[in-house]
Amino acid sequence: MKYQEYAGLEAPVSNIILGLMRIADSSDSEIRDLYRAARESGINVIDHANIYGRDHLCEHRFAEAVPLSPAERSEIVIQT
């Protein structure tokens, strides 16, 4: 995995991003499996957008399925 340094971020970010545009209809287990596989591959950037499902649905689904501890949250970058 390649990583890039960015001003304002403490840790370098992966050059591959986990995009979560299509998780609205996924089960919690499917979302956790996807997230876990990405993290195990070294991906530390998670892409959400308010257009990914009406009313921020994909952001809500991710938060419901993947409760992050403060330590875990500090290891990833969520772009939205």
NUFI-544251 format. One record per atom (N, C-alpha, C): residue number from 1; residue in one letter; atom name; y, x, z. Coordinates in nm, 3 decimals. Layout:
NUFI-544251
NUM,A,CA,Y,X,Z
...
This chain:
NUFI-544251
1,M,N,-0.117,0.085,0.000
1,M,CA,0.000,0.000,0.000
1,M,C,0.123,0.089,0.000
2,K,N,0.218,0.055,-0.081
2,K,CA,0.346,0.126,-0.081
2,K,C,0.446,0.048,0.004
3,Y,N,0.535,0.121,0.066
3,Y,CA,0.637,0.060,0.153
3,Y,C,0.775,0.112,0.114
4,Q,N,0.875,0.030,0.140
4,Q,CA,1.013,0.063,0.106
4,Q,C,1.100,0.048,0.231
5,E,N,1.189,0.142,0.251
5,E,CA,1.286,0.133,0.360
5,E,C,1.404,0.048,0.315
6,Y,N,1.454,-0.037,0.403
6,Y,CA,1.573,-0.117,0.376
6,Y,C,1.668,-0.108,0.494
7,A,N,1.795,-0.096,0.464
7,A,CA,1.896,-0.091,0.569
7,A,C,1.890,-0.218,0.652
8,G,N,1.900,-0.204,0.781
8,G,CA,1.899,-0.319,0.871
8,G,C,1.761,-0.359,0.919
9,L,N,1.657,-0.302,0.862
9,L,CA,1.521,-0.331,0.907
9,L,C,1.465,-0.209,0.977
10,E,N,1.397,-0.232,1.088
10,E,CA,1.344,-0.120,1.165
10,E,C,1.226,-0.052,1.097
11,A,N,1.141,-0.129,1.034
11,A,CA,1.020,-0.074,0.973
11,A,C,1.025,-0.092,0.822
12,P,N,0.958,-0.005,0.748
12,P,CA,0.951,-0.023,0.604
12,P,C,0.872,-0.150,0.569
13,V,N,0.903,-0.208,0.454
13,V,CA,0.836,-0.331,0.412
13,V,C,0.742,-0.304,0.295
14,S,N,0.636,-0.381,0.289
14,S,CA,0.536,-0.364,0.184
14,S,C,0.594,-0.402,0.049
15,N,N,0.543,-0.337,-0.055
15,N,CA,0.589,-0.370,-0.190
15,N,C,0.519,-0.493,-0.246
16,I,N,0.422,-0.543,-0.176
16,I,CA,0.355,-0.669,-0.211
16,I,C,0.392,-0.771,-0.105
17,I,N,0.423,-0.891,-0.149
17,I,CA,0.471,-0.997,-0.060
17,I,C,0.371,-1.113,-0.062
18,L,N,0.346,-1.170,0.054
18,L,CA,0.263,-1.291,0.063
18,L,C,0.352,-1.412,0.040
19,G,N,0.337,-1.477,-0.075
19,G,CA,0.413,-1.597,-0.107
19,G,C,0.337,-1.721,-0.061
20,L,N,0.405,-1.809,0.008
20,L,CA,0.339,-1.925,0.068
20,L,C,0.385,-2.057,0.007
21,M,N,0.416,-2.054,-0.121
21,M,CA,0.467,-2.172,-0.187
21,M,C,0.367,-2.287,-0.189
22,R,N,0.239,-2.259,-0.193
22,R,CA,0.140,-2.364,-0.214
22,R,C,0.055,-2.395,-0.090
23,I,N,0.110,-2.377,0.029
23,I,CA,0.028,-2.400,0.149
23,I,C,0.045,-2.539,0.210
24,A,N,0.130,-2.621,0.153
24,A,CA,0.159,-2.752,0.213
24,A,C,0.034,-2.835,0.238
25,D,N,-0.061,-2.829,0.148
25,D,CA,-0.183,-2.909,0.161
25,D,C,-0.301,-2.829,0.216
26,S,N,-0.276,-2.707,0.260
26,S,CA,-0.384,-2.623,0.314
26,S,C,-0.407,-2.656,0.461
27,S,N,-0.530,-2.635,0.505
27,S,CA,-0.562,-2.655,0.646
27,S,C,-0.507,-2.537,0.727
28,D,N,-0.494,-2.556,0.857
28,D,CA,-0.451,-2.447,0.944
28,D,C,-0.542,-2.327,0.928
29,S,N,-0.671,-2.350,0.922
29,S,CA,-0.767,-2.242,0.908
29,S,C,-0.747,-2.166,0.777
30,E,N,-0.722,-2.237,0.669
30,E,CA,-0.699,-2.171,0.540
30,E,C,-0.572,-2.087,0.543
31,I,N,-0.468,-2.138,0.607
31,I,CA,-0.343,-2.063,0.617
31,I,C,-0.363,-1.938,0.703
32,R,N,-0.432,-1.952,0.815
32,R,CA,-0.459,-1.836,0.900
32,R,C,-0.543,-1.731,0.827
33,D,N,-0.643,-1.775,0.752
33,D,CA,-0.726,-1.681,0.676
33,D,C,-0.643,-1.606,0.572
34,L,N,-0.556,-1.676,0.503
34,L,CA,-0.469,-1.614,0.403
34,L,C,-0.377,-1.512,0.469
35,Y,N,-0.315,-1.551,0.579
35,Y,CA,-0.226,-1.461,0.651
35,Y,C,-0.302,-1.339,0.703
36,R,N,-0.416,-1.360,0.763
36,R,CA,-0.497,-1.250,0.817
36,R,C,-0.537,-1.152,0.707
37,A,N,-0.581,-1.203,0.592
37,A,CA,-0.620,-1.115,0.482
37,A,C,-0.501,-1.032,0.432
38,A,N,-0.386,-1.095,0.425
38,A,CA,-0.265,-1.023,0.382
38,A,C,-0.231,-0.912,0.481
39,R,N,-0.232,-0.945,0.608
39,R,CA,-0.198,-0.845,0.711
39,R,C,-0.299,-0.731,0.712
40,E,N,-0.427,-0.763,0.697
40,E,CA,-0.529,-0.659,0.695
40,E,C,-0.516,-0.569,0.573
41,S,N,-0.451,-0.619,0.469
41,S,CA,-0.426,-0.541,0.347
41,S,C,-0.298,-0.460,0.356
42,G,N,-0.224,-0.477,0.464
42,G,CA,-0.101,-0.401,0.484
42,G,C,0.026,-0.475,0.447
43,I,N,0.014,-0.599,0.404
43,I,CA,0.132,-0.678,0.368
43,I,C,0.206,-0.719,0.495
44,N,N,0.336,-0.693,0.496
44,N,CA,0.414,-0.731,0.614
44,N,C,0.539,-0.812,0.578
45,V,N,0.545,-0.863,0.455
45,V,CA,0.655,-0.949,0.412
45,V,C,0.598,-1.085,0.374
46,I,N,0.651,-1.189,0.436
46,I,CA,0.605,-1.326,0.414
46,I,C,0.720,-1.401,0.347
47,D,N,0.691,-1.466,0.235
47,D,CA,0.794,-1.536,0.159
47,D,C,0.784,-1.686,0.179
48,H,N,0.890,-1.742,0.233
48,H,CA,0.908,-1.886,0.245
48,H,C,1.035,-1.919,0.168
49,A,N,1.051,-2.042,0.131
49,A,CA,1.178,-2.087,0.072
49,A,C,1.190,-2.236,0.097
50,N,N,1.313,-2.282,0.111
50,N,CA,1.331,-2.425,0.137
50,N,C,1.287,-2.510,0.019
51,I,N,1.269,-2.450,-0.097
51,I,CA,1.219,-2.527,-0.212
51,I,C,1.066,-2.533,-0.215
52,Y,N,1.001,-2.463,-0.124
52,Y,CA,0.855,-2.464,-0.116
52,Y,C,0.811,-2.585,-0.034
53,G,N,0.817,-2.699,-0.093
53,G,CA,0.781,-2.822,-0.023
53,G,C,0.906,-2.889,0.030
54,R,N,0.909,-3.019,0.018
54,R,CA,1.024,-3.097,0.064
54,R,C,1.049,-3.075,0.214
55,D,N,1.173,-3.066,0.254
55,D,CA,1.213,-3.053,0.394
55,D,C,1.149,-2.933,0.464
56,H,N,1.146,-2.820,0.394
56,H,CA,1.093,-2.695,0.453
56,H,C,0.946,-2.707,0.493
57,L,N,0.870,-2.786,0.420
57,L,CA,0.732,-2.815,0.459
57,L,C,0.647,-2.689,0.473
58,C,N,0.658,-2.595,0.381
58,C,CA,0.574,-2.475,0.390
58,C,C,0.611,-2.389,0.510
59,E,N,0.739,-2.384,0.543
59,E,CA,0.780,-2.311,0.663
59,E,C,0.720,-2.376,0.788
60,H,N,0.724,-2.507,0.793
60,H,CA,0.667,-2.580,0.908
60,H,C,0.516,-2.561,0.915
61,R,N,0.448,-2.569,0.801
61,R,CA,0.302,-2.553,0.800
61,R,C,0.263,-2.414,0.848
62,F,N,0.335,-2.312,0.805
62,F,CA,0.303,-2.176,0.849
62,F,C,0.322,-2.164,1.000
63,A,N,0.432,-2.217,1.050
63,A,CA,0.460,-2.209,1.195
63,A,C,0.354,-2.283,1.276
64,E,N,0.307,-2.396,1.225
64,E,CA,0.203,-2.472,1.295
64,E,C,0.069,-2.398,1.294
65,A,N,0.036,-2.337,1.182
65,A,CA,-0.096,-2.276,1.165
65,A,C,-0.105,-2.136,1.224
66,V,N,0.006,-2.064,1.225
66,V,CA,0.003,-1.924,1.267
66,V,C,0.106,-1.901,1.378
67,P,N,0.069,-1.936,1.501
67,P,CA,0.161,-1.909,1.611
67,P,C,0.168,-1.757,1.634
68,L,N,0.287,-1.702,1.623
68,L,CA,0.304,-1.557,1.634
68,L,C,0.357,-1.519,1.771
69,S,N,0.294,-1.420,1.831
69,S,CA,0.347,-1.365,1.955
69,S,C,0.474,-1.286,1.920
70,P,N,0.557,-1.258,2.018
70,P,CA,0.676,-1.176,1.989
70,P,C,0.639,-1.040,1.926
71,A,N,0.531,-0.980,1.971
71,A,CA,0.489,-0.852,1.915
71,A,C,0.448,-0.866,1.769
72,E,N,0.371,-0.971,1.738
72,E,CA,0.331,-0.994,1.599
72,E,C,0.453,-1.023,1.511
73,R,N,0.545,-1.104,1.563
73,R,CA,0.664,-1.140,1.486
73,R,C,0.748,-1.017,1.453
74,S,N,0.750,-0.921,1.543
74,S,CA,0.830,-0.800,1.520
74,S,C,0.769,-0.710,1.412
75,E,N,0.645,-0.733,1.376
75,E,CA,0.576,-0.651,1.276
75,E,C,0.591,-0.703,1.134
76,I,N,0.647,-0.822,1.117
76,I,CA,0.659,-0.879,0.984
76,I,C,0.803,-0.915,0.952
77,V,N,0.829,-0.928,0.823
77,V,CA,0.958,-0.975,0.774
77,V,C,0.933,-1.109,0.706
78,I,N,1.004,-1.211,0.748
78,I,CA,0.994,-1.341,0.682
78,I,C,1.120,-1.360,0.601
79,Q,N,1.104,-1.371,0.471
79,Q,CA,1.220,-1.398,0.387
79,Q,C,1.216,-1.545,0.348
80,T,N,1.330,-1.608,0.358
80,T,CA,1.337,-1.750,0.329
80,T,C,1.471,-1.784,0.267
